[in-house]
Amino acid sequence: MADSTPPILVKHQDTKAFVVSLLEASGVPKKNAEVVAHGLVAADLRGVDSHGINRIPSYLARIRNNILDPKAEPTLTQVTPVVAQVDGHNGFGFPAAHLGMETAISMARTFGIGMVSVKHSNHFGMSAWIVQQAIDAGFMSLVFTNSSPALPVWGGKSQLMGVSPIACGAPGGENSIPFILDMAPSVAARGKIHKALRRGEKIPQGWALDENGRQTTDPAEALKGVMLPMGGPKGSALAIMMDVFSGVLSGSAFAGGVTGPYDMSKPGDVGHFFVAIKPDLFLSLEEFKERMDILYQKVVSSEKMEGVERILFPGELEQLTEKKRLKEGIPFVHAEVDALNKEAERLGVGKIWQSPS
């Protein structure tokens, strides 16, 4: 049954400090703990709760089961002046991804473009925070990753491809916002199924099939079955593309070999692929920004179809949510807070929220 009580609001600063304390107590170096916390809290602020700090219990379980190395430091190998590879050494995906995009940006600053492949990594949360890393530095970007099997290939019925997000972004102009696309090739992200299960909620019809191939609104049954690709063969092809660029190319697991963050059987061996691009390669930066302004205004001022109040630019809804949550706090249901506080008790650190006595 869904939790009908009002959500608990926690300030983003307190949320981040709480995550850092849990990770440090679990053996994660402070610098890496802060990167993980940044990525998770960024998701919660943007309203992508399926990829926020509620991932922490599964991450900590992987540490306790010796599936993920909390102390691992990603290492960098330069391949060419514009190509590098990061080895995550089975540590958290967040530091490996941060180093990968940081390196891609550095190469692009000098040569116009930078490309980094990441191998032997783990789940890095919401892709948009890595896109934002590039935008904050003034760069366009592509962010790919593969993931554990959850989708059938088109025409198949068993899990093979991951619900692997395709993400990209570009800085905005003076009168526009940045373009940020972060989407799964499935009808919905698999993390939303886990979120519904945690909260005791149903999922919409058309998101997933149970293990017998029937449509289901039960998240527990959906996790036993398969997610449905968006657009049929188109979503299936995008999922395969993510595996080519992230898994096959990097030397990490692919073709159903990636282990998910809720699976305690073996390391994830996730692969990522990042590209950073200077936006003024073919025209001046001023002209690029002016053209982004025009694009933004054309999109949001388009003639609206019946029943639509406002047209939003990709990433704009999340930006509006972020502004609201920065001011009001991040909402968590009681079941989520209880699970996080249980981890705090286990590790002997302060709780994220204490019920008033």
C-alpha positions in Angstrom: 0.0 0.0 0.0 1.3 3.5 -0.9 2.4 5.7 1.9 -0.3 8.4 2.3 1.5 10.4 5.0 3.0 13.8 4.1 6.6 13.5 2.8 9.6 14.4 5.0 11.5 17.3 3.6 15.3 17.3 4.1 17.6 20.2 3.1 19.9 19.2 0.2 23.0 20.2 2.3 21.9 17.9 5.1 21.1 15.1 2.6 24.6 15.3 1.0 26.3 15.4 4.4 24.4 12.3 5.5 25.4 10.4 2.4 29.1 11.4 2.8 29.0 10.2 6.4 27.5 6.8 5.5 30.1 6.3 2.7 33.1 7.4 4.8 31.9 5.0 7.5 31.9 2.3 4.9 35.5 2.9 3.9 35.0 5.2 0.9 37.7 8.0 0.8 36.2 11.4 1.5 36.9 12.8 -2.0 35.1 9.9 -3.6 32.3 10.0 -1.1 31.6 13.6 -1.9 31.5 12.8 -5.7 29.0 10.0 -5.0 26.9 12.2 -2.8 26.9 15.0 -5.3 25.6 12.7 -8.1 22.9 11.2 -6.0 21.6 14.4 -4.5 21.7 16.1 -7.9 19.2 13.4 -9.0 16.9 14.0 -6.0 17.0 17.8 -6.5 16.0 17.3 -10.2 13.1 15.0 -9.2 14.8 11.9 -10.5 14.1 10.1 -7.2 14.7 6.7 -8.8 18.4 7.6 -9.0 18.8 9.5 -5.8 20.1 8.7 -2.3 17.6 5.8 -2.0 20.2 3.9 -4.0 22.5 4.0 -1.0 21.3 0.8 0.8 22.0 -1.3 -2.3 25.4 0.3 -2.7 26.3 -0.4 0.9 25.0 -4.0 0.7 27.4 -4.5 -2.3 30.3 -3.2 -0.1 29.3 -5.5 2.8 29.1 -8.5 0.4 32.6 -7.7 -1.0 31.1 -7.1 -4.5 32.2 -3.4 -4.7 35.5 -2.1 -3.6 34.9 1.1 -1.6 38.5 2.1 -1.6 39.2 1.7 -5.3 40.6 4.7 -7.1 40.0 5.1 -10.9 43.1 5.2 -13.0 43.7 7.0 -16.3 45.5 5.8 -19.5 46.1 8.3 -22.3 45.6 6.6 -25.7 46.0 9.5 -28.1 45.9 13.3 -27.5 42.1 13.2 -27.7 41.3 9.7 -26.5 41.8 8.2 -23.0 40.5 5.3 -20.9 39.6 5.1 -17.3 39.7 1.9 -15.3 37.2 2.0 -12.4 38.8 -1.1 -10.7 35.3 -2.1 -9.5 34.9 1.0 -7.4 32.0 3.4 -7.4 31.0 4.5 -10.8 30.6 8.1 -9.8 34.4 8.9 -9.3 35.2 7.0 -12.5 32.6 8.9 -14.5 33.7 12.2 -13.0 37.3 11.5 -13.9 36.2 10.4 -17.4 34.3 13.6 -18.2 36.9 15.8 -16.5 39.5 14.2 -18.8 37.3 14.6 -21.9 36.8 18.3 -21.1 40.5 18.8 -20.6 41.3 17.3 -24.0 38.5 19.2 -25.7 39.7 22.5 -24.3 43.0 22.0 -26.2 41.9 20.0 -29.2 38.2 20.8 -29.6 37.0 17.3 -28.7 37.8 14.6 -26.1 36.7 11.0 -25.9 36.9 8.7 -22.9 36.0 5.1 -22.5 35.5 3.7 -18.9 35.8 0.1 -18.0 35.3 -2.1 -14.9 33.0 0.5 -13.4 29.6 0.4 -11.5 26.3 2.3 -11.5 26.9 6.1 -11.7 23.4 7.2 -10.9 21.6 9.8 -13.1 23.5 10.6 -16.4 22.4 14.2 -16.3 24.8 15.1 -13.5 27.7 14.2 -15.8 26.2 16.2 -18.6 25.9 19.1 -16.2 29.6 18.7 -15.4 30.4 19.4 -19.0 27.9 22.3 -19.3 29.3 23.9 -16.2 32.7 23.9 -18.0 31.1 25.4 -21.1 31.1 22.2 -23.2 28.7 20.0 -25.2 28.7 16.3 -24.3 27.6 12.8 -25.0 27.2 10.4 -22.0 26.6 6.7 -22.6 26.5 3.7 -20.3 25.4 0.1 -20.4 23.6 -1.6 -17.6 22.2 -5.0 -16.3 19.8 -6.9 -18.6 16.2 -5.7 -18.2 14.9 -5.4 -21.8 14.2 -8.0 -24.4 15.6 -7.3 -27.9 12.7 -6.6 -30.3 11.0 -9.9 -31.0 12.5 -11.6 -28.0 11.0 -12.3 -24.6 13.9 -12.7 -22.2 16.1 -10.0 -20.5 19.2 -9.3 -22.6 19.8 -5.5 -23.0 20.0 -3.0 -20.2 17.7 0.0 -19.7 20.8 2.0 -20.5 20.3 5.8 -20.7 21.3 7.9 -23.6 22.3 11.4 -22.5 23.7 14.6 -24.1 23.8 18.3 -23.5 24.8 21.7 -24.6 25.2 25.1 -22.9 22.4 27.6 -23.3 22.6 31.3 -24.3 21.8 34.5 -22.4 18.1 34.0 -22.8 17.8 30.2 -22.7 18.6 27.3 -20.5 21.0 24.5 -21.2 19.8 21.6 -23.3 19.9 18.4 -21.3 18.6 15.1 -22.6 18.7 12.0 -20.3 16.4 9.2 -21.3 16.1 5.5 -21.1 15.4 3.4 -24.2 12.5 1.8 -22.3 9.0 3.2 -21.7 10.3 4.0 -18.1 13.6 3.7 -16.3 14.0 0.5 -14.3 14.9 2.6 -11.3 11.3 3.8 -11.2 10.1 0.2 -10.7 12.4 -0.1 -7.7 11.1 3.3 -6.4 7.5 2.1 -6.7 8.3 -1.1 -4.9 9.9 0.8 -2.0 6.9 3.2 -1.8 4.3 0.5 -2.0 2.9 2.0 -5.3 1.6 0.5 -8.5 3.3 1.2 -11.8 1.4 2.3 -14.9 0.1 -0.2 -17.4 2.4 -0.6 -20.4 5.7 -0.2 -18.5 6.6 -3.9 -18.0 5.7 -7.5 -18.4 5.8 -10.2 -15.7 7.8 -13.4 -16.0 4.9 -15.0 -17.9 4.9 -12.2 -20.5 1.7 -10.5 -19.2 1.4 -6.7 -18.6 1.6 -5.9 -14.9 1.1 -2.9 -12.6 2.8 -4.8 -9.7 6.5 -3.6 -9.4 7.6 -6.8 -7.8 6.2 -8.9 -10.7 7.7 -6.4 -13.2 11.2 -6.9 -11.7 10.8 -10.6 -12.3 9.9 -10.0 -16.0 11.1 -7.4 -18.5 10.8 -3.7 -19.2 9.2 -2.7 -22.5 11.3 -0.7 -25.0 9.9 2.6 -26.1 8.9 2.7 -29.7 9.3 -1.1 -30.1 12.3 -1.9 -32.3 13.6 1.7 -32.0 14.0 1.5 -28.2 15.6 -2.0 -28.6 18.1 -0.6 -31.2 19.0 2.3 -28.8 19.7 -0.2 -26.0 22.0 -2.2 -28.3 23.8 1.0 -29.3 24.5 1.7 -25.7 26.0 -1.8 -25.3 28.2 -1.3 -28.4 29.7 2.1 -27.3 29.8 1.4 -23.6 30.4 -2.4 -23.3 32.0 -3.8 -26.5 34.2 -0.8 -27.1 35.5 -0.4 -23.5 36.3 -4.1 -22.8 33.7 -4.2 -20.0 30.8 -6.7 -19.8 28.1 -6.6 -22.6 25.4 -8.7 -24.1 23.6 -9.3 -20.8 26.8 -9.7 -18.8 26.5 -6.5 -16.7 25.5 -7.1 -13.0 23.0 -4.7 -11.6 23.3 -2.6 -8.4 20.7 -4.8 -6.6 22.5 -8.1 -7.5 25.0 -9.3 -4.9 26.4 -12.2 -7.0 29.4 -10.5 -8.7 30.9 -7.1 -9.6 29.0 -5.0 -12.1 31.7 -4.5 -14.7 29.8 -1.6 -16.2 31.2 0.4 -19.2 30.7 4.1 -20.0 31.5 6.3 -23.0 31.9 10.1 -22.8 32.6 12.8 -25.4 33.1 16.5 -24.7 33.0 19.0 -27.5 33.9 22.7 -27.7 30.7 24.6 -28.8 32.7 27.1 -30.8 34.5 24.7 -33.2 32.5 25.9 -36.3 31.3 29.3 -35.3 32.0 31.8 -32.6 30.8 31.1 -29.0 28.7 34.3 -29.2 26.9 33.0 -32.3 26.5 29.5 -30.8 24.8 31.0 -27.8 22.6 33.3 -29.9 21.5 30.2 -32.0 20.7 28.3 -28.8 18.6 31.2 -27.7 16.7 31.1 -31.0 16.2 27.3 -30.7 14.9 27.6 -27.1 12.5 30.4 -27.9 11.2 28.6 -31.0 10.6 25.4 -29.0 8.9 26.9 -25.9 6.8 29.4 -27.9 5.5 26.8 -30.4 1.8 26.7 -31.0 0.3 24.4 -28.3 -1.9 21.4 -28.9 -5.2 21.3 -27.0 -4.9 20.7 -23.3 -1.2 21.8 -23.1 -0.5 24.8 -20.9 3.3 25.1 -21.4 5.9 23.6 -23.7 9.2 22.8 -22.0 12.7 22.5 -23.3 14.5 19.1 -22.6 15.7 19.3 -19.0 13.5 22.3 -18.1 11.1 20.4 -15.9 14.0 19.0 -13.9 15.5 22.5 -13.6 12.2 23.8 -12.2 12.0 20.9 -9.8 15.5 21.7 -8.7 14.8 25.3 -7.9 11.8 24.2 -5.8 13.6 21.6 -3.9 16.7 23.8 -3.3 14.3 26.1 -1.5 11.9 23.7 0.2 14.0 20.5 0.7 14.0 17.1 -0.9 10.8 15.0 -0.2 11.2 11.4 1.1 8.4 9.0 2.2 8.7 7.5 5.7 9.7 4.0 4.3 12.6 5.6 2.5 13.7 7.5 5.6 13.4 4.4 7.7 15.7 2.4 5.3 18.3 5.2 5.3 18.2 5.5 9.1 18.7 1.8 9.4 21.9 2.1 7.5 22.9 5.0 9.7 22.3 2.9 12.8 24.3 0.0 11.3 27.3 2.3 10.7 27.0 4.4 13.8 26.4 7.8 12.1 23.7 10.4 12.6 20.3 9.8 11.0 19.0 11.7 8.0 15.9 12.6 10.0 14.8 12.1 13.6 11.1 12.0 14.4 10.1 14.8 16.8 9.6 13.3 20.3 
